Amino acid sequence: MLEAQPEPGGAVRSAGYLGPGFVADVCSAFYPLAAASPAIASLALEDHGLRWAHAPAVLAHPLPDGGCALLSRDVTETCSALERLGRGDGAAWERLWQLWGRLGPALVDALFTPFPPLRAGTRMLARAGPAGVPAFARFAALPVRRLMEEEFSGPGGLLLAGCTMHTDLAPESAGGALYAWILAMLGQQYGWPVPEGGAGRLAQAMVGRLRSLGGEVRCSTPAEEVLVRHGRATGVRAVSGETFRARRAVIADVAAPLLYGGLVGWEHLPARLRDDIRRFQWDYATVKVDWALSGRVPWSAPTAGRAGTVHLSAGIDEMTMYCAQLATGQVPAEPFVLMGQMTTADASRSPLGTESLWGYTHVPRSVRGDAGGRGLSGAWDGAELELMADRVEQQVERFAPGFRSLVSRRHVLGPHQLQEHNANAVGGAVSGGTAAAHQQLFLRPVPGLGRPRTPVAALYLASASAHPGGGVHGACGANAARAALRAQGPVRRWLRRAAAAPA
């Protein structure tokens, strides 16, 4: 395995930049998809040191009036918390949970297998029944705002809306309710766990498993070119000039626009693909702030202190404004902030009585203006990042007055730093491309079959640009690996040798 960075892990790494005793997760931190993923489960990473930890509650959405929508792994507790916010909202959550009980397992299998998911899809259709299929199709197409209007009387539906904000979809985007429901129900069933000791422990366990099977990881070895001969990938040349030959296949955990026309020259690819890649849409850029706190976050809603993940926004209209400003190239005035209380989830992340905390928000890939009136231009140099971090902290202070007085150290990562940390995060995009419907399933990363095969034989796409997309679930890599192994049947090997033989 060739890794460009000095250590393996990509977006699944930890660092000590918050100071002694504090562990910060540089990019990803909570792993509901990994907890549910058959691909991750099949690796038995617990045998290589991985241990999961859980916060007392999964997710909180504090409200300006001091209330709090809370998601717990105990469905009764979740329903009770939501019922206190709106009459009938506990029952609404119970209905969503029952729907998950019927369709969730088959849906997860369908998401994590190559498109089309024939077996899992058949099971899902059978569980839904003839009358249930059209109803679920409508449900899957709903914007999350509409789902909230139909099901919830109070603000408890913000739990779902905040989950949609994990993507680059707006509350009015078709399909946003489905993303929200999946993330929320995974939290209800599995929680949103973290690796004990830091996200890097997950990567270390995977490397440990690879090495136990005789594999080798070569760090600080960025690839420069995928070698292609007679339409087939034969190896990789590193920036250093060293060549690595592939006996079976090359599996590229590389964003699609970096692979097609980058590592693989256009002369080896069909002309149509060049136009398709020109139309590829990235997700929004990201600014992330880490804090070392001298105490726990002083939430106005104390219940929020129990949750590993906290969503910050005053309501659905504020979320819509945030998304509208992003869509029009404006740096949002009141950003939606996704926060992780890491010590709450895993006590090993910081000294006793303190908190290792992070929060991220999205910014436009191309900035046209600053809705917050501070003149942010999108240069994202040190001064602009500090101003953006101040804006994020102002949002935290709305829900936790006195928060700033607890900050002992702050560390800010902007789009440039995220890309330096992981070349796949082009321009600070962390999901390998938009989650919008026009770039999902058989349209991901470009119109086709939604499978890991590429136009070059023995080359497979294994990054988040492939179906099923962003998130730490291992499905993109597992699908690519299985496709490569299936292509190694004896008849296929003989045909390839015959085709490659000189005339």
C-alpha positions as CSV (number, residue, x, y, z in Angstrom):
1,M,0.0,0.0,0.0
2,L,1.4,3.4,-1.0
3,E,0.6,6.3,1.3
4,A,1.5,9.9,0.4
5,Q,1.6,11.1,4.0
6,P,4.2,10.2,6.7
7,E,1.7,8.0,8.5
8,P,-1.2,6.0,7.3
9,G,-4.9,6.8,7.9
10,G,-5.8,9.7,5.6
11,A,-8.8,11.3,7.2
12,V,-8.7,8.8,10.1
13,R,-5.8,10.2,12.1
14,S,-5.1,11.7,15.5
15,A,-2.7,14.4,16.6
16,G,-1.4,16.1,19.7
17,Y,-1.6,19.7,18.6
18,L,-3.9,20.7,21.5
19,G,-1.1,20.1,24.0
20,P,0.1,17.4,26.5
21,G,-2.6,15.0,27.5
22,F,-5.1,16.1,24.8
23,V,-5.9,13.9,21.7
24,A,-7.4,15.6,18.7
25,D,-9.0,13.8,15.7
26,V,-7.7,15.7,12.7
27,C,-10.7,14.9,10.4
28,S,-13.3,12.2,11.1
29,A,-14.1,11.4,14.7
30,F,-17.5,9.5,15.1
31,Y,-18.2,6.3,13.3
32,P,-21.8,5.2,13.0
33,L,-21.3,3.9,9.5
34,A,-18.3,1.9,10.6
35,A,-20.3,0.4,13.5
36,A,-22.9,-0.8,11.0
37,S,-20.7,-1.8,8.1
38,P,-20.3,-5.5,7.2
39,A,-17.0,-4.5,5.5
40,I,-15.5,-3.2,8.7
41,A,-17.0,-6.0,10.8
42,S,-15.4,-8.6,8.5
43,L,-11.9,-7.3,9.4
44,A,-12.1,-8.3,13.1
45,L,-10.2,-5.1,14.0
46,E,-10.7,-5.8,17.7
47,D,-8.1,-8.5,17.3
48,H,-5.7,-5.8,16.3
49,G,-6.3,-3.4,19.2
50,L,-9.5,-1.5,18.2
51,R,-11.9,-0.7,21.1
52,W,-15.0,1.4,20.7
53,A,-16.2,3.9,23.2
54,H,-19.6,5.6,23.6
55,A,-20.8,8.9,25.1
56,P,-23.8,8.6,27.5
57,A,-26.0,10.0,24.7
58,V,-25.5,9.9,21.0
59,L,-26.6,13.3,19.7
60,A,-28.0,16.6,21.1
61,H,-29.5,19.6,19.5
62,P,-29.7,22.4,22.1
63,L,-32.4,25.0,21.6
64,P,-32.2,28.8,22.2
65,D,-34.8,28.6,25.0
66,G,-32.7,26.0,27.0
67,G,-34.5,22.9,25.7
68,C,-32.7,20.1,24.0
69,A,-33.5,17.4,21.5
70,L,-31.7,14.3,22.5
71,L,-30.9,11.0,20.8
72,S,-30.1,8.2,23.1
73,R,-29.3,4.6,22.3
74,D,-32.3,3.8,24.5
75,V,-35.3,4.4,22.2
76,T,-37.6,5.0,25.1
77,E,-35.4,7.8,26.4
78,T,-35.2,9.3,23.0
79,C,-39.0,9.3,22.6
80,S,-39.5,10.7,26.0
81,A,-37.1,13.6,25.4
82,L,-38.8,14.4,22.1
83,E,-42.3,14.2,23.6
84,R,-41.3,16.9,26.1
85,L,-40.6,19.2,23.2
86,G,-43.7,18.5,21.2
87,R,-46.9,16.6,21.7
88,G,-46.9,13.4,19.7
89,D,-43.2,13.7,18.7
90,G,-42.2,10.7,20.8
91,A,-44.7,8.6,18.8
92,A,-43.4,10.1,15.5
93,W,-39.9,8.9,16.4
94,E,-41.2,5.5,17.4
95,R,-42.8,5.3,13.9
96,L,-39.5,6.1,12.2
97,W,-37.8,3.5,14.4
98,Q,-40.3,0.8,13.5
99,L,-39.8,1.6,9.8
100,W,-36.1,1.2,10.4
101,G,-36.7,-2.2,12.1
102,R,-38.5,-3.4,9.0
103,L,-36.3,-2.0,6.3
104,G,-33.1,-0.8,7.9
105,P,-31.0,-4.0,7.8
106,A,-31.7,-4.6,4.1
107,L,-31.2,-0.9,3.3
108,V,-27.7,-1.0,5.0
109,D,-26.8,-4.0,3.0
110,A,-28.0,-2.4,-0.2
111,L,-26.0,0.8,0.5
112,F,-22.8,-1.1,1.1
113,T,-22.8,-3.3,-2.0
114,P,-22.2,-2.3,-5.6
115,F,-25.0,-0.9,-7.5
116,P,-27.5,-2.4,-8.4
117,P,-27.9,-4.2,-5.0
118,L,-30.0,-7.1,-6.3
119,R,-30.1,-9.4,-3.3
120,A,-30.5,-6.7,-0.7
121,G,-32.9,-4.7,-2.8
122,T,-35.1,-7.8,-3.3
123,R,-35.1,-8.4,0.5
124,M,-36.0,-4.8,1.1
125,L,-38.9,-4.9,-1.4
126,A,-40.2,-8.0,0.2
127,R,-40.1,-6.5,3.6
128,A,-41.9,-3.3,2.4
129,G,-44.6,-5.2,0.6
130,P,-46.6,-4.0,-2.4
131,A,-48.3,-1.2,-0.6
132,G,-45.2,-0.1,1.2
133,V,-42.9,0.3,-1.8
134,P,-44.5,3.5,-3.1
135,A,-44.8,4.9,0.4
136,F,-41.1,4.3,1.1
137,A,-40.2,5.7,-2.3
138,R,-42.0,9.0,-1.4
139,F,-40.3,9.0,2.0
140,A,-36.9,8.5,0.5
141,A,-37.4,11.5,-1.8
142,L,-38.6,13.9,0.9
143,P,-36.6,17.0,1.9
144,V,-36.0,16.9,5.6
145,R,-38.0,20.1,6.1
146,R,-41.0,18.4,4.7
147,L,-40.5,15.3,6.9
148,M,-40.4,17.6,10.0
149,E,-43.6,19.3,8.9
150,E,-45.4,16.0,8.4
151,E,-44.3,14.2,11.5
152,F,-43.3,16.6,14.3
153,S,-45.2,19.3,16.1
154,G,-42.2,20.6,18.0
155,P,-38.5,21.2,17.4
156,G,-37.5,17.6,18.1
157,G,-37.3,17.0,14.3
158,L,-34.1,19.2,14.4
159,L,-32.3,15.9,15.3
160,L,-33.0,14.8,11.7
161,A,-32.4,18.2,10.1
162,G,-28.9,18.4,11.7
163,C,-28.1,14.9,10.4
164,T,-28.9,16.1,6.8
165,M,-26.4,18.9,7.5
166,H,-23.6,16.3,7.6
167,T,-23.9,16.3,3.8
168,D,-24.0,19.3,1.5
169,L,-27.8,19.1,1.1
170,A,-30.1,21.9,2.2
171,P,-33.3,21.3,4.3
172,E,-35.2,21.6,1.0
173,S,-33.1,19.2,-1.0
174,A,-34.8,16.0,-2.3
175,G,-33.5,12.9,-0.5
176,G,-32.3,14.9,2.6
177,A,-34.8,13.1,4.8
178,L,-33.4,9.7,3.8
179,Y,-29.8,10.7,4.8
180,A,-31.1,12.1,8.1
181,W,-33.1,9.0,8.9
182,I,-30.3,6.6,8.1
183,L,-27.7,8.5,10.3
184,A,-30.2,9.0,13.1
185,M,-31.4,5.4,13.1
186,L,-27.8,4.1,13.0
187,G,-27.3,6.2,16.1
188,Q,-30.4,4.7,17.7
189,Q,-29.3,1.2,16.9
190,Y,-25.5,1.3,17.2
191,G,-24.7,4.7,18.7
192,W,-22.0,6.9,17.1
193,P,-18.9,5.3,18.6
194,V,-15.3,6.6,18.7
195,P,-12.1,4.5,18.9
196,E,-10.6,4.5,22.3
197,G,-7.5,6.7,22.3
198,G,-8.2,8.5,19.1
199,A,-9.4,8.0,15.5
200,G,-5.8,7.0,14.6
201,R,-6.4,3.8,16.5
202,L,-8.8,2.7,13.8
203,A,-6.2,3.2,11.1
204,Q,-3.6,1.5,13.2
205,A,-5.8,-1.6,13.6
206,M,-6.3,-1.8,9.9
207,V,-2.6,-1.5,9.2
208,G,-2.0,-4.1,11.9
209,R,-4.3,-6.5,10.1
210,L,-2.7,-5.8,6.8
211,R,0.8,-6.5,8.1
212,S,-0.4,-9.7,9.9
213,L,-1.4,-11.0,6.4
214,G,2.0,-10.1,4.9
215,G,1.1,-6.7,3.5
216,E,3.4,-3.7,3.5
217,V,2.6,0.0,3.9
218,R,5.0,2.5,2.3
219,C,4.5,5.9,3.8
220,S,5.8,9.2,2.3
221,T,5.4,7.6,-1.1
222,P,3.0,9.7,-3.2
223,A,2.0,8.2,-6.5
224,E,2.7,10.1,-9.6
225,E,1.2,7.8,-12.3
226,V,-0.7,4.7,-12.8
227,L,1.2,2.7,-15.5
228,V,-1.0,1.5,-18.3
229,R,-0.1,-0.9,-21.1
230,H,-2.5,-2.2,-23.7
231,G,-5.4,-0.7,-21.8
232,R,-4.5,-2.5,-18.6
233,A,-3.1,-1.1,-15.3
234,T,0.3,-2.7,-14.7
235,G,1.6,-0.8,-11.7
236,V,2.3,2.6,-10.2
237,R,5.2,5.0,-10.4
238,A,5.9,7.1,-7.3
239,V,7.0,10.7,-7.3
240,S,10.5,9.4,-6.4
241,G,10.6,7.5,-9.7
242,E,10.4,4.1,-8.0
243,T,8.0,1.7,-9.8
244,F,5.7,-0.7,-8.2
245,R,4.4,-3.5,-10.4
246,A,0.9,-4.9,-9.9
247,R,0.5,-8.7,-10.3
248,R,-3.3,-8.5,-10.1
249,A,-4.7,-5.0,-9.9
250,V,-4.3,-1.4,-8.9
251,I,-6.8,-0.2,-6.4
252,A,-6.9,3.6,-6.2
253,D,-8.2,5.3,-3.0
254,V,-8.1,8.6,-4.9
255,A,-10.7,11.2,-5.6
256,A,-12.1,10.7,-9.1
257,P,-10.8,14.0,-10.6
258,L,-7.3,13.2,-9.3
259,L,-7.4,9.7,-10.9
260,Y,-9.0,10.5,-14.3
261,G,-6.8,12.9,-16.2
262,G,-4.3,12.9,-13.3
263,L,-2.8,9.6,-12.3
264,V,-4.2,8.2,-15.5
265,G,-3.6,10.2,-18.6
266,W,-6.5,11.1,-20.9
267,E,-4.8,9.1,-23.7
268,H,-5.8,6.0,-21.8
269,L,-9.4,7.0,-21.2
270,P,-12.6,7.4,-23.3
271,A,-13.3,10.9,-24.6
272,R,-16.7,11.0,-22.9
273,L,-15.1,10.6,-19.5
274,R,-13.2,13.9,-19.8
275,D,-16.5,15.8,-20.2
276,D,-18.1,13.8,-17.4
277,I,-15.2,14.7,-15.0
278,R,-15.5,18.3,-16.0
279,R,-19.1,18.2,-14.6
280,F,-18.0,16.4,-11.4
281,Q,-19.3,18.4,-8.4
282,W,-17.4,18.6,-5.2
283,D,-19.0,19.0,-1.8
284,Y,-18.5,22.3,0.1
285,A,-15.2,23.4,1.7
286,T,-14.6,23.0,5.4
287,V,-13.2,24.9,8.4
288,K,-12.5,22.9,11.5
289,V,-11.6,24.2,15.0
290,D,-10.2,22.1,17.8
291,W,-10.2,23.3,21.4
292,A,-8.6,22.2,24.6
293,L,-11.0,23.3,27.4
294,S,-10.2,23.6,31.1
295,G,-13.7,22.3,31.9
296,R,-16.8,20.8,30.3
297,V,-18.9,22.9,27.9
298,P,-21.3,25.1,29.9
299,W,-24.4,24.3,27.9
300,S,-27.6,26.3,28.7
301,A,-29.3,22.9,28.2
302,P,-27.4,20.7,30.5
303,T,-28.6,17.6,28.7
304,A,-26.4,18.5,25.8
305,G,-23.4,17.7,28.0
306,R,-24.2,14.0,27.8
307,A,-23.9,13.8,24.0
308,G,-20.8,12.9,22.0
309,T,-22.1,14.9,19.0
310,V,-23.9,18.2,19.2
311,H,-25.5,20.2,16.4
312,L,-25.7,24.0,16.7
313,S,-28.4,26.0,14.9
314,A,-31.3,28.0,16.2
315,G,-33.8,26.2,13.9
316,I,-34.7,24.9,10.5
317,D,-35.0,28.4,9.0
318,E,-31.4,29.3,10.2
319,M,-30.2,26.1,8.5
320,T,-31.9,27.1,5.3
321,M,-30.3,30.5,5.4
322,Y,-26.9,28.9,6.1
323,C,-27.3,26.6,3.0
324,A,-28.6,29.5,0.8
325,Q,-25.6,31.6,1.7
326,L,-23.3,28.7,0.9
327,A,-25.0,28.1,-2.4
328,T,-24.6,31.8,-3.4
329,G,-20.9,31.9,-2.5
330,Q,-21.4,33.8,0.8
331,V,-19.5,32.8,4.0
332,P,-22.4,32.1,6.3
333,A,-23.1,34.7,9.0
334,E,-24.5,32.1,11.5
335,P,-22.8,28.9,10.6
336,F,-24.3,25.5,11.3
337,V,-21.7,23.9,13.6
338,L,-21.2,20.2,14.0
339,M,-19.4,19.6,17.3
340,G,-17.7,16.6,18.9
341,Q,-17.3,16.3,22.7
342,M,-14.5,13.8,22.5
343,T,-13.7,13.5,26.2
344,T,-17.4,12.9,26.9
345,A,-17.2,10.0,24.4
346,D,-13.8,8.7,25.5
347,A,-12.3,9.8,28.8
348,S,-8.7,9.1,27.5
349,R,-8.9,12.1,25.2
350,S,-7.9,14.7,27.8
351,P,-6.9,15.1,31.5
352,L,-9.6,14.7,34.2
353,G,-12.1,17.5,34.3
354,T,-11.2,18.9,30.9
355,E,-12.6,18.4,27.4
356,S,-11.1,17.8,24.0
357,L,-13.6,19.5,21.7
358,W,-13.9,20.2,18.0
359,G,-16.4,21.9,15.7
360,Y,-16.6,22.2,11.9
361,T,-18.7,24.1,9.5
362,H,-18.8,24.5,5.7
363,V,-17.8,27.5,3.6
364,P,-18.2,28.0,-0.1
365,R,-15.6,26.5,-2.4
366,S,-15.5,29.9,-4.3
367,V,-16.2,32.8,-2.0
368,R,-18.1,35.8,-3.5
369,G,-18.8,37.6,-0.3
370,D,-19.1,37.5,3.5
371,A,-22.6,37.5,4.9
372,G,-21.1,38.1,8.3
373,G,-19.7,41.4,7.3
374,R,-16.0,40.8,8.2
375,G,-14.7,40.8,4.7
376,L,-13.7,37.1,4.5
377,S,-12.6,36.6,0.9
378,G,-11.9,32.9,0.7
379,A,-8.1,33.3,0.9
380,W,-8.2,31.3,4.1
381,D,-4.9,32.5,5.3
382,G,-4.1,32.6,9.0
383,A,-6.0,35.9,9.6
384,E,-9.1,34.7,7.8
385,L,-9.1,31.4,9.6
386,E,-8.9,33.1,13.0
387,L,-11.8,35.3,12.1
388,M,-13.8,32.3,11.0
389,A,-12.9,30.5,14.2
390,D,-14.2,33.5,16.1
391,R,-17.5,33.2,14.2
392,V,-17.8,29.5,15.1
393,E,-17.1,30.4,18.8
394,Q,-19.8,33.0,18.7
395,Q,-22.2,30.3,17.6
396,V,-21.1,28.1,20.5
397,E,-21.5,31.0,22.9
398,R,-25.2,31.3,21.9
399,F,-25.9,27.9,23.4
400,A,-23.1,27.8,26.0
401,P,-22.5,31.2,27.6
402,G,-19.0,31.4,29.1
403,F,-17.6,28.8,26.7
404,R,-14.8,31.1,25.6
405,S,-13.5,31.5,29.1
406,L,-12.7,27.8,29.2
407,V,-10.6,27.7,26.0
408,S,-6.9,27.1,26.9
409,R,-5.8,26.3,23.3
410,R,-7.3,26.6,19.9
411,H,-6.2,25.1,16.6
412,V,-7.8,25.9,13.2
413,L,-7.7,23.9,10.0
414,G,-9.0,25.5,6.8
415,P,-9.5,24.2,3.2
416,H,-5.8,24.4,2.4
417,Q,-4.6,22.6,5.5
418,L,-7.2,19.8,5.1
419,Q,-6.0,19.2,1.5
420,E,-2.3,19.2,2.7
421,H,-3.3,16.6,5.3
422,N,-5.1,14.5,2.7
423,A,-4.9,15.2,-1.0
424,N,-8.3,13.7,-1.6
425,A,-9.8,16.7,0.4
426,V,-9.5,19.0,-2.7
427,G,-10.3,22.5,-1.7
428,G,-11.4,21.3,1.8
429,A,-14.1,18.9,0.5
430,V,-14.3,16.0,2.9
431,S,-16.9,13.7,1.2
432,G,-15.4,12.9,-2.2
433,G,-18.1,14.8,-4.1
434,T,-21.6,16.1,-3.5
435,A,-24.3,13.9,-1.9
436,A,-26.9,15.3,-4.2
437,A,-29.0,12.9,-6.2
438,H,-27.4,13.7,-9.6
439,Q,-24.1,12.2,-8.3
440,Q,-25.3,9.1,-6.4
441,L,-25.9,5.4,-7.1
442,F,-25.2,4.7,-10.8
443,L,-24.3,8.4,-11.3
444,R,-21.3,8.3,-8.9
445,P,-18.8,9.5,-9.7
446,V,-20.1,9.9,-13.3
447,P,-23.0,8.4,-15.2
448,G,-22.4,4.7,-15.5
449,L,-23.1,1.6,-13.5
450,G,-22.1,2.8,-10.0
451,R,-19.5,0.1,-9.7
452,P,-15.8,0.3,-8.9
453,R,-14.5,-0.8,-12.3
454,T,-12.9,1.9,-14.4
455,P,-12.3,2.2,-18.2
456,V,-8.8,0.8,-17.6
457,A,-8.7,-3.0,-17.0
458,A,-7.3,-4.0,-13.6
459,L,-7.8,-0.5,-12.2
460,Y,-10.5,0.0,-9.6
461,L,-11.8,3.2,-7.9
462,A,-11.9,2.8,-4.1
463,S,-12.3,6.3,-2.8
464,A,-15.4,8.2,-1.5
465,S,-15.9,9.4,-5.1
466,A,-17.2,5.8,-5.7
467,H,-20.6,4.5,-4.7
468,P,-21.8,4.6,-1.9
469,G,-19.9,7.8,-1.2
470,G,-18.5,9.6,1.8
471,G,-18.2,8.3,5.3
472,V,-15.9,5.8,7.1
473,H,-17.6,2.5,6.2
474,G,-15.1,0.7,4.1
475,A,-17.6,-0.2,1.4
476,C,-15.9,1.7,-1.4
477,G,-12.6,-0.2,-0.8
478,A,-14.3,-3.5,-0.1
479,N,-16.4,-3.3,-3.3
480,A,-13.2,-2.5,-5.3
481,A,-11.3,-5.3,-3.8
482,R,-14.0,-7.8,-4.4
483,A,-14.3,-6.7,-8.0
484,A,-10.6,-7.1,-8.5
485,L,-10.7,-10.6,-7.0
486,R,-13.7,-11.6,-9.1
487,A,-11.7,-10.6,-12.2
488,Q,-9.0,-13.1,-11.3
489,G,-10.9,-16.2,-12.4
490,P,-8.8,-18.7,-14.4
491,V,-10.8,-18.2,-17.7
492,R,-10.5,-14.4,-17.4
493,R,-6.7,-14.7,-16.7
494,W,-6.2,-16.8,-19.8
495,L,-8.3,-14.4,-22.0
496,R,-6.2,-11.5,-20.8
497,R,-2.9,-13.2,-21.5
498,A,-4.2,-14.2,-25.0
499,A,-5.3,-10.6,-25.7
500,A,-2.0,-9.2,-24.5
501,A,0.2,-11.6,-26.5
502,P,2.0,-10.2,-29.5
503,A,0.4,-10.8,-32.9
